[in-house]
Amino acid sequence: MYCRKAKLRLPLKSIMEEYKCGKAKLLSMLEDSEDPIVKTVQPTIKTGRKWKVVEAVDEAKECIKIEELIGQTQTDRKGLGSSTAKWWSKAEGKEKRDMVINEIRLNEDSRRVQKAVQQPQPGQWTNWDNAVQKSLTWKEIWHMAPLRISFLIRSVYDLLPSNANLVRWGKKEDSTCPLCQGRQTTEHVLSSCKIALSQGRYTWRHNRVLQELAAIISTAKGETTLPNTNALIFTTEGGAKSWHGRPVRTTNQIKCLLDGCDWDVSADLPKWDSHPSIIKQTRVRPDIVIHSASTQQVIIVELTVPYENRRGPHL
């Protein structure tokens, strides 16, 4: 949970890391003191037997100097020279101390990653190569429901009751997926089942909400009959289940901001009109596009569904 490289970045800090950074900051402040009496005395910082603050600070300084010798490297999609780097030879005072503290934090983070790789259960997040990283703040956590926070943490650390985990915990004997007969892991349930993908299980909840929202917009625009998607049939352990679309019909004109122009509504759903050419040229797929041919005005509506709400109904 303390790792900054995990797929789920929680605003938590390790007590041991803060302890080491505090000791390193104190040592650096004493070494860089302008008081002549403090300069003449070699600072002694008491720490434990396994970790010495002097050795950690010296190691951090050597790493920073080696990085300066290597030079600036580019690892993402930014062009060369687009990002600035801080060099040890040009830094002074507090800036050097901050560089040492940051290097100690990076070293601690690397040690946590190495330890997580060796742990089969808590280190499952290291195997999620295609998962999107999510960073949480205390404000977001405070407004989240407890079940949502629990699902986020348990999914990242592979603690959800998938068949593979149930077999590992001694609660079940078969770890196969009832849909595709593959091994049902957490990653398999959430994003890798081919049968669930072909049946639209991962996008069903998003599409149902999008259909209702598009229906409301079309009703406000003044349409009397709205398009409807076909029923989806899912095969579960209890048998076949189907979810039917609810047709929406109206004959009343509602006064709103969409009145007065020839608005055309298109949604990224089956049985709906495709997006206008001005949107197709951008190579994006917005959820809902409201376009006026006469005024050349475009309104784009994006629907955001939390990641934990996209899971299939067979978990």
Backbone hydrogen bonds, N-H to C=O, Kabsch-Sander energy under -0.5 kcal/mol:
donor,donor_aa,acceptor,acceptor_aa,energy
9,R,7,K,-0.7
9,R,134,K,-2.8
10,L,8,L,-0.9
12,L,10,L,-2.3
18,E,14,S,-2.1
19,Y,15,I,-2.0
20,K,16,M,-2.3
21,C,17,E,-2.6
22,G,18,E,-2.2
23,K,19,Y,-2.1
24,A,20,K,-2.4
25,K,21,C,-2.3
26,L,22,G,-2.1
27,L,23,K,-2.2
28,S,24,A,-2.2
29,M,25,K,-2.2
30,L,26,L,-1.9
31,E,27,L,-2.2
32,D,28,S,-1.9
33,S,30,L,-0.9
39,K,35,D,-1.9
40,T,36,P,-1.4
41,V,37,I,-0.6
41,V,38,V,-0.6
46,K,44,T,-0.5
56,A,52,K,-2.0
57,V,53,V,-2.4
58,D,54,V,-2.3
59,E,55,E,-2.3
60,A,56,A,-2.1
61,K,57,V,-2.3
62,E,58,D,-2.1
63,C,59,E,-2.0
64,I,60,A,-2.0
65,K,61,K,-2.2
66,I,62,E,-2.2
67,E,63,C,-2.1
68,E,64,I,-1.5
69,L,65,K,-1.7
70,I,66,I,-2.2
71,G,67,E,-1.9
82,S,79,G,-1.8
90,K,87,W,-0.6
91,A,87,W,-0.8
91,A,88,W,-0.5
95,E,92,E,-1.7
96,K,93,G,-0.6
97,R,93,G,-1.7
98,D,94,K,-2.5
99,M,95,E,-1.7
100,V,96,K,-2.1
101,I,97,R,-2.4
102,N,98,D,-2.4
103,E,99,M,-2.0
104,I,100,V,-2.1
105,R,101,I,-2.0
106,L,102,N,-2.1
107,N,103,E,-2.2
108,E,104,I,-2.2
109,D,105,R,-2.2
110,S,106,L,-2.2
111,R,107,N,-1.9
112,R,108,E,-1.8
113,V,109,D,-1.9
114,Q,110,S,-2.2
115,K,111,R,-2.0
116,A,112,R,-2.2
117,V,113,V,-2.1
118,Q,114,Q,-1.0
119,Q,116,A,-1.0
123,G,119,Q,-1.0
124,Q,121,Q,-1.3
126,T,123,G,-1.3
127,N,124,Q,-1.7
128,W,125,W,-0.8
129,D,127,N,-1.7
134,K,7,K,-3.0
136,L,9,R,-2.9
136,L,134,K,-0.5
141,I,137,T,-2.4
142,W,138,W,-2.2
143,H,139,K,-1.3
144,M,140,E,-0.6
144,M,141,I,-0.8
149,I,145,A,-1.9
150,S,146,P,-2.3
151,F,147,L,-2.2
152,L,148,R,-2.2
153,I,149,I,-2.3
154,R,150,S,-2.6
155,S,151,F,-2.3
156,V,152,L,-1.7
157,Y,153,I,-2.1
158,D,155,S,-0.7
159,L,154,R,-3.4
160,L,154,R,-0.6
162,S,160,L,-2.5
164,A,184,Q,-2.4
166,L,162,S,-2.6
167,V,163,N,-2.0
168,R,164,A,-1.8
169,W,165,N,-2.3
170,G,167,V,-0.9
171,K,166,L,-3.0
172,K,166,L,-1.2
177,C,182,G,-3.6
181,Q,177,C,-1.9
184,Q,175,S,-2.9
184,Q,182,G,-0.5
185,T,183,R,-1.3
189,V,185,T,-2.2
190,L,186,T,-2.2
191,S,187,E,-2.1
192,S,187,E,-0.8
192,S,188,H,-1.0
193,C,188,H,-1.2
194,K,192,S,-0.5
197,L,193,C,-1.9
198,S,194,K,-2.3
199,Q,195,I,-2.0
200,G,196,A,-0.5
200,G,197,L,-0.7
201,R,196,A,-2.6
202,Y,196,A,-0.5
204,W,200,G,-0.7
207,N,203,T,-2.7
208,R,204,W,-2.4
209,V,205,R,-2.1
210,L,206,H,-2.4
211,Q,207,N,-2.3
212,E,208,R,-1.9
213,L,209,V,-2.2
214,A,210,L,-2.6
215,A,211,Q,-2.2
216,I,212,E,-2.0
217,I,213,L,-2.0
218,S,214,A,-2.4
219,T,215,A,-2.2
220,A,216,I,-2.2
221,K,217,I,-1.6
222,G,218,S,-0.8
222,G,219,T,-0.8
223,E,218,S,-1.9
226,L,248,V,-1.0
232,L,243,W,-2.0
234,F,232,L,-0.6
234,F,241,K,-3.6
236,T,234,F,-0.6
236,T,239,G,-2.5
239,G,236,T,-1.3
241,K,234,F,-3.3
243,W,232,L,-2.2
244,H,242,S,-0.5
245,G,229,T,-0.5
250,T,224,T,-1.3
255,K,253,Q,-0.5
259,D,256,C,-1.4
261,C,258,L,-0.8
263,W,261,C,-1.9
264,D,291,H,-2.6
266,S,289,V,-2.3
267,A,273,D,-0.6
268,D,287,D,-2.5
269,L,267,A,-2.2
272,W,269,L,-1.2
279,I,276,P,-1.1
280,K,276,P,-1.7
281,Q,277,S,-1.7
282,T,279,I,-1.0
283,R,280,K,-1.1
284,V,279,I,-0.8
288,I,301,V,-2.1
289,V,266,S,-2.9
290,I,299,I,-3.2
291,H,264,D,-2.5
291,H,289,V,-0.6
292,S,297,Q,-2.4
293,A,262,D,-0.8
293,A,291,H,-0.5
296,Q,292,S,-1.2
297,Q,292,S,-0.6
299,I,290,I,-2.9
301,V,288,I,-2.8
304,T,302,E,-0.5
305,V,303,L,-0.6
309,N,306,P,-1.4
310,R,307,Y,-1.5
311,R,308,E,-0.5
312,G,189,V,-0.5
315,L,312,G,-1.1
